[in-house]
Amino acid sequence: MHQFTVEPLVPLHIGGYDISFTNSSLWLFIALALIMIFFALGSKRELVPGRWQMAAEGVTGFVDNMVKVNIGPEGKKFMPYIFSLFVFILTANFLGLFPLAIIPGLHQFTTTSHFSITGVLAVVSFAIVLIVGFWRHKLHFFSLFVPHGTPAVMVPLIFLVELLSFMVRPFSLGLRLFVAMIAGHILMEVFGSFIVSGLSGGPLGWGVSALSFVFIIFVTLLELLVCAIQAYVFALLTTLYLNDAINLH
């Protein structure tokens, strides 16, 4: 589990608080740098777009379409946040699969495999939903928890159930991404250990190593897909929650 350990790189304490620069902070900055470089290369606005420009416009168009479909015309104002959310999670997820461990003493760090990161993203998204909902609808926002056509006698029970379901959203949002990332990396680590252990176990061990190698290839391909899907799901659910706050669906 060492790959998930937050380790201080530059120890720093102020007033009894540990604010050290850690490997988690480093990989967050690496993700930010890669995002800035990618869009700097893709924002040349050439008449005949190159590969970088096409890639940048493709990502922007994809997120813009998601916002329009799920929120509507009013979703335009939330486009910068949804876009930043999607691109950051996607980049951080892919960085976690970077094979840095082939260099002795080094290993990559997946920031989205920590609930402290995914939880903060979920809380920020949920806070925006609450602010938008109460700003637009005031106390009428609570009507979101009472579906149309609910019998009067059932209103208190339905209200409590819907309110509880609504309050669970930030936990499920952050937990889903965290669990998906940590589970995939643990699975890859397990198959990797099978490969190393099997090499010293004779013919049978070699067979286990070969089979584990095949499995780890498929798991890696699956993880690449999961990285993209989880970024999409996080951004998609955020747009759906914003749609509820704006339109009270």
Sequence and secondary structure as in RCSB ss.txt:
>XXXX:A:sequence
MHQFTVEPLVPLHIGGYDISFTNSSLWLFIALALIMIFFALGSKRELVPGRWQMAAEGVTGFVDNMVKVNIGPEG
KKFMPYIFSLFVFILTANFLGLFPLAIIPGLHQFTTTSHFSITGVLAVVSFAIVLIVGFWRHKLHFFSLFVPHGT
PAVMVPLIFLVELLSFMVRPFSLGLRLFVAMIAGHILMEVFGSFIVSGLSGGPLGWGVSALSFVFIIFVTLLELL
VCAIQAYVFALLTTLYLNDAINLH
>XXXX:A:secstr
 GGG   EEE  EETTEE  EEHHHHHHHHHHHHHHHHHHHT    SS  HHHHHHHHHHHHHHHHHHHHH GGG
GGGHHHHHHHHHHHHHHHHHTT  GGGSTT     GGGSHHHHHHHHHHHHHHHHHHHHHHHGGGGGGGGS TT 
 GGGHHHHHHHHHHHHHHHHHHHHHHHHHHHHHHHHHHHHHHHHHHHHTTSHHHHHHHHHHHHHHHHHHHHHHHH
HHHHHHHHHHHHHHHHHHHHHH  
